[in-house]
Amino acid sequence: MPVDAALHVRAADGITQAQTLAFSAQCIALIGREMAEAERLARDAVEMLGDSPTEVPTLPFAFGLIR
């Protein structure tokens, strides 16, 4: 499950963590379930990136799927 990946990447650097969260959000949104969880993961990725939101180009797609 994508959320498991998000939990296992905690030891990675911030960019890798944010990428994993964004990808997990995409996967959950593609399934069409737990949309609140998908949005939470995507927002966590945004918070993690701080001043570098462009470091994870998959985030806009994740938010697009969520919407």
DOKE-275293 format. One record per residue: z, y, x of N, C-alpha, C, O, CB in turn. Coordinates in Angstrom, 1 decimal, m for minus. Glycine has a CB too. Example, Ala and Ser with C-alpha at 12.3 -4.5 7.8 and 13.67 -1.06 7.14 Angstrom:
BEGIN
   n.c3   n.c2   n.c1  ca.c3  ca.c2  ca.c1   c.c3   c.c2   c.c1   o.c3   o.c2   o.c1  cb.c3  cb.c2  cb.c1
    7.8   m5.7   13.2    7.8   m4.5   12.3    7.8   m3.3   13.2    8.5   m3.3   14.2    9.0   m4.5   11.3
    7.1   m2.2   12.8    7.1   m1.1   13.7    7.9    0.0   12.9    8.0    1.1   13.4    5.7   m0.6   14.1
This chain:
BEGIN
   n.c3   n.c2   n.c1  ca.c3  ca.c2  ca.c1   c.c3   c.c2   c.c1   o.c3   o.c2   o.c1  cb.c3  cb.c2  cb.c1
    0.0   m1.2    0.8    0.0    0.0    0.0    0.0    1.2    0.9    0.7    1.2    1.9    1.2    0.0   m1.0
   m0.7    2.3    0.5   m0.8    3.5    1.3    0.5    4.1    1.7    0.7    4.7    2.7   m1.7    4.5    0.7
    1.4    4.1    0.7    2.7    4.7    1.0    3.4    4.0    2.1    4.2    4.6    2.9    3.6    4.7   m0.3
    3.2    2.7    2.3    3.8    2.0    3.4    3.3    2.5    4.7    4.1    2.7    5.7    3.5    0.5    3.3
    2.0    2.9    4.8    1.4    3.4    6.0    2.1    4.8    6.3    2.4    5.1    7.5   m0.1    3.6    5.9
    2.4    5.6    5.3    3.0    6.8    5.5    4.4    6.7    6.0    4.9    7.5    6.8    3.1    7.6    4.1
    5.1    5.6    5.6    6.4    5.4    6.1    6.4    4.9    7.6    7.4    5.2    8.3    7.1    4.4    5.2
    5.4    4.1    8.0    5.4    3.5    9.3    4.9    4.4   10.4    5.0    4.1   11.6    4.5    2.3    9.3
    4.4    5.6   10.1    3.8    6.5   11.1    4.8    7.5   11.5    4.5    8.5   12.2    2.6    7.2   10.5
    6.1    7.4   11.1    7.1    8.4   11.5    7.2    8.7   12.9    7.6    9.8   13.3    8.4    8.0   10.9
    7.0    7.8   13.8    7.2    8.0   15.2    6.0    8.7   15.9    6.0    9.1   17.0    7.4    6.6   15.9
    4.9    8.9   15.1    3.7    9.5   15.6    3.9   11.0   15.7    4.8   11.6   15.2    2.5    9.1   14.8
    2.9   11.7   16.4    2.9   13.1   16.4    2.6   13.7   15.0    2.2   13.0   14.1    1.9   13.7   17.5
    2.9   15.0   14.9    2.7   15.7   13.6    1.3   15.6   13.0    1.2   15.4   11.8    3.1   17.1   13.7
    0.3   15.7   13.8   m1.1   15.7   13.3   m1.4   14.3   12.7   m1.9   14.2   11.7   m2.1   16.1   14.4
   m1.0   13.3   13.5   m1.2   11.9   13.0   m0.5   11.6   11.8   m1.0   11.0   10.8   m0.8   10.9   14.1
    0.8   12.1   11.7    1.5   11.9   10.5    0.9   12.6    9.3    0.8   12.0    8.2    3.0   12.5   10.6
    0.4   13.8    9.5   m0.2   14.6    8.4   m1.5   13.9    8.0   m1.9   13.8    6.8   m0.5   16.0    8.8
   m2.3   13.4    8.9   m3.5   12.7    8.6   m3.2   11.4    7.8   m4.0   11.1    6.8   m4.3   12.3    9.9
   m2.2   10.7    8.1   m1.8    9.5    7.4   m1.4    9.8    6.0   m1.8    9.2    5.0   m0.7    8.7    8.1
   m0.6   10.9    5.9   m0.2   11.3    4.5   m1.4   11.7    3.7   m1.4   11.4    2.5    0.8   12.5    4.6
   m2.3   12.5    4.3   m3.5   12.9    3.5   m4.3   11.7    3.1   m4.8   11.7    2.0   m4.3   13.9    4.4
   m4.5   10.8    4.0   m5.3    9.6    3.7   m4.6    8.8    2.6   m5.3    8.2    1.7   m5.5    8.7    4.9
   m3.3    8.6    2.7   m2.5    7.9    1.7   m2.7    8.6    0.3   m2.8    7.9   m0.7   m1.1    7.8    2.0
   m2.6    9.9    0.3   m2.8   10.7   m0.9   m4.2   10.4   m1.5   m4.3   10.3   m2.7   m2.6   12.2   m0.7
   m5.2   10.4   m0.7   m6.5   10.1   m1.2   m6.6    8.7   m1.8   m7.2    8.6   m2.9   m7.6   10.2    0.0
   m6.1    7.7   m1.1   m6.1    6.4   m1.7   m5.4    6.3   m3.0   m6.0    5.6   m3.9   m5.4    5.4   m0.7
   m4.3    6.8   m3.1   m3.5    6.8   m4.4   m4.3    7.5   m5.5   m4.4    7.0   m6.6   m2.1    7.4   m4.2
   m4.9    8.7   m5.2   m5.6    9.4   m6.1   m6.9    8.7   m6.6   m7.3    8.8   m7.7   m6.0   10.8   m5.6
   m7.6    8.0   m5.6   m8.8    7.2   m6.0   m8.4    6.1   m7.0   m9.3    5.8   m7.8   m9.4    6.6   m4.7
   m7.3    5.5   m6.8   m6.9    4.5   m7.8   m6.6    5.1   m9.1   m6.8    4.4  m10.2   m5.6    3.7   m7.3
   m6.1    6.3   m9.1   m5.9    7.0  m10.4   m4.5    6.8  m11.0   m4.3    7.1  m12.2   m6.9    6.6  m11.4
   m3.6    6.3  m10.2   m2.2    6.1  m10.6   m1.3    7.0   m9.7   m1.7    7.4   m8.6   m1.8    4.6  m10.5
   m0.1    7.2  m10.2    0.9    7.9   m9.4    0.4    9.2   m8.8    0.6    9.4   m7.6    1.4    7.0   m8.3
   m0.3   10.0   m9.7   m0.9   11.2   m9.2    0.2   12.2   m8.6   m0.1   12.9   m7.7   m1.7   11.9  m10.3
    1.4   12.1   m9.2    2.5   13.0   m8.7    2.8   12.6   m7.3    3.1   13.4   m6.4    3.7   12.9   m9.6
    2.8   11.3   m7.0    3.1   10.8   m5.6    2.0   11.2   m4.7    2.3   11.6   m3.6    3.3    9.3   m5.6
    0.8   11.1   m5.1   m0.4   11.5   m4.3   m0.3   13.0   m4.0   m0.5   13.4   m2.8   m1.7   11.3   m5.0
    0.1   13.8   m4.9    0.2   15.3   m4.7    1.4   15.5   m3.7    1.3   16.4   m2.9    0.4   16.0   m6.0
    2.5   14.8   m3.9    3.6   15.0   m3.0    3.3   14.7   m1.6    3.7   15.4   m0.7    4.8   14.1   m3.5
    2.5   13.6   m1.4    2.1   13.2    0.0    1.2   14.3    0.6    1.4   14.6    1.8    1.4   11.9    0.0
    0.3   14.8   m0.2   m0.6   15.8    0.3    0.1   17.1    0.6   m0.1   17.8    1.6   m1.7   16.1   m0.8
    1.1   17.5   m0.2    1.9   18.7    0.0    2.8   18.5    1.3    3.0   19.4    2.0    2.7   19.1   m1.2
    3.3   17.3    1.5    4.1   17.0    2.7    3.2   17.2    3.9    3.7   17.7    4.9    4.7   15.6    2.6
    2.0   16.8    3.8    1.0   16.9    5.0    0.8   18.4    5.3    0.8   18.8    6.4   m0.3   16.2    4.7
    0.6   19.2    4.2    0.4   20.6    4.4    1.6   21.2    5.1    1.5   22.0    6.1    0.2   21.3    3.1
    2.8   20.9    4.6    4.1   21.4    5.2    4.2   21.0    6.7    4.6   21.8    7.5    5.3   20.9    4.4
    3.8   19.8    7.0    3.9   19.3    8.3    3.0   20.0    9.3    3.3   20.2   10.5    3.6   17.8    8.3
    1.9   20.4    8.8    0.9   21.1    9.6    1.2   22.6   10.0    0.8   23.1   11.0   m0.5   21.1    9.0
    2.0   23.2    9.1    2.4   24.6    9.4    1.2   25.5    9.6    0.5   25.7    8.6    3.3   24.6   10.6
    1.1   26.0   10.8    0.0   27.0   11.1   m1.3   26.3   11.4   m2.2   27.0   11.8    0.5   27.9   12.2
   m1.4   25.0   11.3   m2.6   24.3   11.7   m3.2   23.5   10.6   m3.5   22.3   10.8   m2.4   23.4   12.9
   m3.4   24.1    9.4   m3.9   23.3    8.3   m5.3   22.7    8.5   m5.7   21.8    7.8   m3.9   24.1    7.0
   m6.1   23.3    9.3   m7.4   22.8    9.6   m7.5   21.6   10.5   m8.5   21.0   10.7   m8.3   23.9   10.2
   m6.3   21.2   11.0   m6.3   20.0   11.8   m6.5   18.7   11.1   m6.8   17.6   11.6   m4.9   19.9   12.5
   m6.4   18.7    9.7   m6.6   17.6    8.9   m7.7   17.9    7.8   m7.3   18.3    6.7   m5.3   17.1    8.2
   m8.9   17.7    8.2  m10.0   18.1    7.2  m10.0   17.3    6.0  m10.8   17.6    5.1  m11.3   18.0    8.0
   m9.3   16.2    5.9   m9.3   15.4    4.7   m8.4   15.9    3.6   m8.5   15.4    2.5   m8.9   14.0    5.1
   m7.6   16.9    3.9   m6.7   17.4    2.9   m7.4   18.0    1.7   m7.0   17.8    0.6   m5.8   18.4    3.6
   m8.4   18.8    1.9   m9.1   19.4    0.7   m9.6   18.3   m0.2   m9.6   18.5   m1.4  m10.2   20.3    1.2
  m10.1   17.2    0.4  m10.7   16.1   m0.4   m9.5   15.5   m1.2   m9.7   15.1   m2.3  m11.4   15.1    0.5
   m8.4   15.3   m0.5   m7.2   14.7   m1.2   m6.8   15.5   m2.4   m6.6   15.0   m3.5   m6.0   14.6   m0.2
   m6.7   16.9   m2.2   m6.3   17.7   m3.3   m7.4   17.8   m4.4   m7.1   17.8   m5.6   m6.1   19.2   m2.8
   m8.7   17.7   m4.0   m9.8   17.6   m5.0   m9.7   16.4   m5.8   m9.8   16.4   m7.1  m11.1   17.6   m4.3
   m9.4   15.2   m5.2   m9.2   14.0   m6.0   m8.0   14.1   m7.0   m8.0   13.6   m8.1   m9.0   12.8   m5.1
   m6.9   14.7   m6.5   m5.7   14.9   m7.3   m6.0   15.7   m8.5   m5.5   15.4   m9.6   m4.6   15.5   m6.5
   m6.8   16.8   m8.3   m7.1   17.7   m9.4   m8.0   17.0  m10.4   m8.4   17.6  m11.4   m7.7   19.0   m8.9
